[in-house]
Amino acid sequence: MIAPVRPFLTALLLGSLLPLAASAQCAPAPDSPYFFRNLSEQRAEARIAGNRVAYEQLLSTTFTAQRPGSAPLDKRAYIDAELAATGSTTRRQFFSIREYTLLEHRKSYTVARYLLIEGSTGGGETRAVESWLRETYEVQDGQWRLTAVEVVPETRPL
């Protein structure tokens, strides 16, 4: 009695797994804007979570950060400043990345530009800050690492 039902059960089981396989997503290729946007998002998520280890993995050993009118920051000072800015707050933090563009992309080197919106909500109030960032990525030890980030003037396409 089970033998005639076996092909039917097999077909039913395989049919139920197909939608799962079809909806699975692969990681973006390292030559696509989505790959680099994902790295930027990982850093923003690490900031919200206060995850120093994630920062250490994403930034190169030669990393520098530059804001207009201030001295450049090395890797350690940048991570300290980023994590101190989130502090311990009861407000819910959020971020959004928009208008992500690769300005230059060649083997082992990429420059990207995007609008980062960071903010928090709480007590019926929402606060947000917009910053245009330019990031430089290079391959180091077989991994893409952020080597520089710079806050740049607003540059919207015409």
C-alpha positions in Angstrom: 0.0 0.0 0.0 2.8 2.4 0.7 4.7 1.6 -2.5 2.0 3.2 -4.8 1.9 6.3 -2.7 5.7 6.8 -2.5 6.0 8.6 -5.9 3.1 10.9 -5.0 4.7 11.8 -1.6 8.1 12.4 -3.2 6.6 14.7 -5.8 4.6 16.5 -3.0 7.7 17.0 -0.9 9.9 18.3 -3.8 7.1 20.6 -4.9 6.9 22.1 -1.5 10.7 22.8 -1.4 10.8 24.5 -4.8 9.4 27.9 -3.6 12.0 27.9 -0.9 14.9 27.4 -3.3 13.5 29.9 -5.7 13.3 32.6 -3.1 16.8 32.1 -1.7 19.1 35.0 -2.6 22.8 34.8 -3.4 25.2 37.4 -2.0 25.8 40.2 -4.5 28.9 39.9 -6.7 31.9 41.9 -5.5 31.9 43.8 -8.8 28.4 45.2 -8.3 27.2 48.4 -6.5 25.0 46.1 -4.3 28.1 44.5 -2.8 29.6 47.8 -1.7 26.3 49.1 -0.6 26.0 46.0 1.6 29.4 46.9 3.2 28.2 50.4 3.9 25.0 49.0 5.5 27.0 46.6 7.6 29.0 49.5 9.0 25.8 51.5 9.8 24.3 48.4 11.5 27.5 47.9 13.5 27.3 51.5 14.7 23.7 51.1 15.9 24.6 47.8 17.6 27.8 49.2 19.1 29.7 46.4 17.5 33.4 47.3 17.5 34.4 43.8 16.1 32.4 44.4 12.9 34.1 47.8 12.5 37.5 46.2 12.9 36.7 43.7 10.2 35.3 46.2 7.7 38.1 48.9 8.0 41.6 48.5 6.7 44.6 49.0 9.0 45.5 52.2 7.0 42.0 53.6 7.3 41.4 57.4 7.5 38.3 59.5 7.9 37.9 63.2 7.0 35.2 65.7 7.8 35.3 69.2 6.5 37.1 71.6 8.8 38.5 68.9 11.1 41.7 66.8 11.4 41.8 63.3 9.8 41.0 60.4 12.1 42.8 57.1 12.0 41.0 53.7 12.4 40.9 53.6 16.2 39.8 57.3 16.6 37.1 56.9 14.0 35.7 53.7 15.6 35.7 55.4 19.0 34.0 58.5 17.7 31.3 56.4 15.8 30.5 54.3 18.8 30.5 57.2 21.2 28.0 59.0 19.0 25.4 56.3 19.5 25.9 56.2 23.2 23.4 54.5 25.5 20.0 55.8 24.5 16.5 54.6 24.9 15.6 56.1 21.5 15.3 53.7 18.5 18.0 54.3 16.0 17.7 53.9 12.2 19.6 54.6 9.0 18.9 54.7 5.3 21.3 54.7 2.4 20.2 56.4 -0.8 21.6 57.3 -4.2 24.4 54.8 -4.0 26.8 55.3 -6.9 30.1 53.7 -7.9 32.3 56.6 -9.0 35.2 54.4 -9.9 35.5 50.7 -10.0 38.5 48.7 -11.2 40.3 45.5 -10.0 41.0 45.8 -6.3 39.9 49.4 -6.0 36.5 51.1 -5.8 35.2 54.6 -4.9 31.5 55.0 -4.0 29.3 58.0 -3.1 25.9 58.0 -1.3 23.5 59.8 0.9 23.4 58.5 4.5 20.5 59.4 6.7 20.9 58.5 10.3 18.5 59.2 13.1 16.5 58.1 16.1 12.9 58.1 17.3 11.5 58.2 20.7 9.1 60.2 22.9 7.0 61.1 19.9 9.9 62.8 18.2 12.1 61.8 15.2 15.6 63.3 14.6 17.6 62.7 11.5 20.9 63.9 9.9 21.8 63.6 6.2 25.4 63.3 5.1 26.9 62.7 1.7 29.8 60.2 2.0 32.6 59.2 -0.4 34.2 55.8 0.5 37.3 54.2 -1.0 37.6 50.4 -0.9 40.6 48.3 -1.6 41.3 44.6 -1.5 43.7 43.7 1.4 44.5 40.2 2.3 41.9 38.9 -0.1 39.1 41.0 1.4 37.5 44.3 0.4 38.3 46.8 3.2 37.2 50.4 3.6 40.4 52.5 3.4 38.9 56.0 3.5 35.6 57.7 4.2 35.0 61.4 3.6 32.0 63.6 4.2 31.6 65.6 1.0 29.3 68.5 -0.1 25.9 67.5 -1.4 26.2 66.3 -5.0 22.9 65.5 -6.5 22.8 64.5 -10.2 21.2 66.9 -12.6 
